[in-house]
Amino acid sequence: MNSQHIRVAVVQDAPILFNKQSAMDKIDGHTRDAAEQGADLVVFPEVFLGGYPRGLSFGTRVGSRNTDGRKDWERYWESAIDIPGTETDTLGELAKETGVYLVIGVVERDQEFSRGTLYNSMVYIGPDGKVLGKHRKLVPTGSERLLWGQGDGSTLTVIDTPFGRIGGLICWENYMPLARTSMYAQGIDIYIAPTADARDTWQAALRHIACEGRCFVISCNQYSTKDSYPADLACYEDVEQDPDILSRGGSAIVSPLGEYVVEPLYNEKGILFATLDLSQIVQSRYDFDVVGHYSRPDVFQLVVNRKKQDITQFL
């Protein structure tokens, strides 16, 4: 790594669902493999640690929840992590040993209030082993709202590194124009967009964000199959009739002018590698800088509430 180039690794894989150790083992193995191939930044998919329970209902119908679903929910809660906590300490040791920046999608437990709420989060760990920041998904999508709480403006995180500013948003919150603008306004250079969306339309979003923000965009998705689902889940019947491939992936890397640096990877696990030429960021902003010379602050203004949610203020 130098100030003008960075080698990135994008991991497309899936752990055993609800199995924290499986995820930690895969993070360890893939990070070491990526570091051996010169990676400076290693990115893992949305809720890789804790799992994306695609297809599961958790025993929920409109107006009711059943006992089996509550048992699966408890299992999901047990597979989540605290930030900071034992798992982030272990991941910090891994980052320090390998000398990489780690960005990992996790299921995070609330530590401050009831501990009964989970969040879809993205944690940033530096090569010094420290947690540099986190982002909690602002709006869980669709039935995800049964699983995760809403993040707030205090975690619209962008982090300074020797190779520029990194940050990002999770899955469909990337479709929120003002959330994207909050990233651009912080001078983001490498925009990380972990996702669970394997559709072709997601690729259009990545290329648009790259052109709009004049930044590199890294998207990371899981390649998951039914083999990664424990057969003893109470709600396993929810996916029994589904295809064997539950998520085909689609991880990709896009340049600041919207061209693929690495095209989407589908229907297999793997690690995408690329060496990014950061001079392309400056060059791309010559004719379009979304929060600079191409903005109109006299016409449009962005207001972001960065205050941390505090339930005690209402007590």
Secondary structure, DSSP 4 states (H G I P E B T S, - for coil): -BTTEEEEEEEE----TT-HHHHHHHHHHHHHHHHHTT-SEEE--TTTBT---TT--TTEETTEE-HHHHHHHHHHHHT-B-SSSHHHHHHHHHHHHHT-EEEEEEEEE--SS-S--EEEEEEEE-TTS-EEEEEE-SS--GGGGGTB----GGG--EEEETTEEEEE--GGGGG-HHHHHHHHTTT-SEEEEE-S--SHHHHHHHHHHHHHHTSEEEEE--EEEGGGS-TT-TTGGGTTTS-SEEEEEEEEEE-TTS-EEEEEEESS-EEEEEEEETHHHHHHTTS--TTTTT--TTT-------PPP-GGGG-
